[in-house]
Amino acid sequence: MKATEILMAEHRTIERMLDVLDTAAQRISSGGAVPPDLFLKAVDFIKNYADGCHHNKEEDVLFVALIEHGMSREQGPVAVMLAEHVEGRRLTGAMREAAEQMQAGDQSAASRVTENALGYVKLLRQHIQKEDQILFPMSDRTIPVEQHQAVNADFDEMAKGEAENGLHERYLGLVSDLEKAVFG
């Protein structure tokens, strides 16, 4: 499987979590109840799967290869993706902080949880669309065929570490559990 195909498969898992977050935040906005723990579990998923696993592959391997083959880190597609990763981390941190406050009994924090969750959902949905439809096809054309083997080898090495830690299984299970909690 090509590196970009691996990333797109991971996008499908991330989108499942985005659906959970979107529904949970909308429920709170409509006056419903959602336990703050759901948002803290979503933050754990984002930090360790979406950011720690997925974005690391992009930032440490794919984007490096793109920059080595003529793309700029300071402007253009790679720069936009990196800036969006930073914004996603900011929104995730703010969501975590608000969910912790909500869990400690501060019900006024619910609006900050929903604001940051919905901001993250919107950002990531657009981000994924740009990567799937623009950046990844561009990557497949920009990186020379012989370099794809090196990128794939780096991805395989990262996947070994993820497998040893049971990362994918743990977070696929978490997504399934949260889907059941939100969607029934």
N, C-alpha and C positions, 0 to 999 in steps of 0.2 A: 504494500500500500504506500502510495506517495505521501510525503510529508503534508502536503496541502489537504489530501483526503483524510488523513488522521485528524488534522485540525478541524476540518468540517464535521467529522463525526463527533468530536468533542463539542462543537457548537450545538449539535442537536441535544446533547445532555444539558448544556448550559441553558438552552432555550426552555427546557422543561422546568428548570428552576425559575427562570424569568416568569413563566406562566403562574407558578406557585406564588411568587412574590407579588405579581400584579394582582391576582385574585385576593390574596390576603390583605394587601394594602387597600384595595377597593372596598373590601368588606369593612375594614375599620373606618374608612371615609364615609361609608353609608350608615355608620352607627353600630355596626356589628362588633363582635368580640373575636379577637385572635390573640392567643397567648404570645407574649413577647419572646418566649423561647423559640417559637417558629422562626422569628427573624434572626435570632442569635444562631440558630442552626444554619440558616441560609447564609449568614455572614461566614460561618465556618466553611461552608461549601465554596463560597466565592473566594475566600482567602487561600484555601488549600487546593481546590480543584481548578476553578476558573482562572485565578491569578497564579497560584503556585505551580500548577501543572501546565495548564494551557498557555497562559501568557509567557511563562518561562521558555517554552519551546519557541514561541514567536520571537521574543526579544533576544534570547541567547543563541538561536540557531538561524531561523528563517530571515529575520530582519538583518542579521549580520551578513548573511550571504547576499541579500539584496544590496546592501551598502557596498559590499566588496565588488559588486557588478554594476555599479554606477548610480544607484539611488542615493539620495541625500538623507542624512539623519536629521537635518535641520529644517527641511521643507519637503513638501510633497507627501506621498502616501505613507511612508514609514513614519515621518514626523507626526502626521495626524493620528496614526494608530497609537504611537507612544504617548501622545498627549491624552488620548482617550483612555488609555490604561491608567494614567495618573489620575484622571478625573474619576474613573471607576473606583480607584482605591480611596479617594477622598469621600465619595458618596457612601462607600461601604463602611468606612470608619465612622462617619456621622450616623449612619443607620445603626451600627453597633452601639455607639454611645447612647443614642436615644432609646434603643430597645433595653439596654441595661437600666436606664433611668425609669422606663416604664415598668420593668420587672421589679424595681425597688419601690414601686407604688406611685410614681409620678405619672398620672394619667394624662397630663398635659403634653407629655413626651410622645404620645401616640401620633399627633399631627406631624412631628419631626420624623418619626419612623416612616410614616406613609410618604411624606415628601421625598425623603432620601431613597426609599425603596422604589418609588415610581420614577424618580430621576435616574436611578441605576438601570431599571428596566428599559426605559426609553433610550438611554445612551447605548446600552449593550445590544439592543435589537438593531439599532442603526449601524452600530459598529460591526456586528456579525454580517449584516447585509453587505456592507462595503467590502469586508474581507472576502466573503464567499463569491461575490459577483465581480469584484474589481481586482483587489490585491492578490488573491490566490491565483487567478488565471494569469495575471501579470507576472507573478513569481514563476509560474511554470514556463513562461516564455523568456523571462529575463535571465534566470539562472541557467547556465549551460548544462546540457544533459549530464556531462561527466561530474559536475558539481552536485547534481541531484543525488547521486549515490552517497556523497559525503554528508549531505543534509539528512538523508534517510538514515544513514549509519548513526549520526548524532541523535536523531529521534529515537532510534532503536535502543541506544544506550540509556537515554532518559526513561524510556518505557520500562527497561529492566528494573531500574530503581523504583519506579512507580509500582510495578508488579510485586517487588519484594516487600514493599510497604502495604500492599493491598489497597492502594489509593483509589483506583478506579472502582473496585468492588464496594468499598466503604461508601464512596460518594454516590454511586448509582443506587445503593441501598437507601441512603439518606434522601435522595430525590424521590424515590418511590414512597418512602414513609411520609414525606411532606405532601406529596400528591394525594395520598390517602387521607391525610389529615385535613386538607383543604377541599378536595373534590369529592371525598367520600368513597 
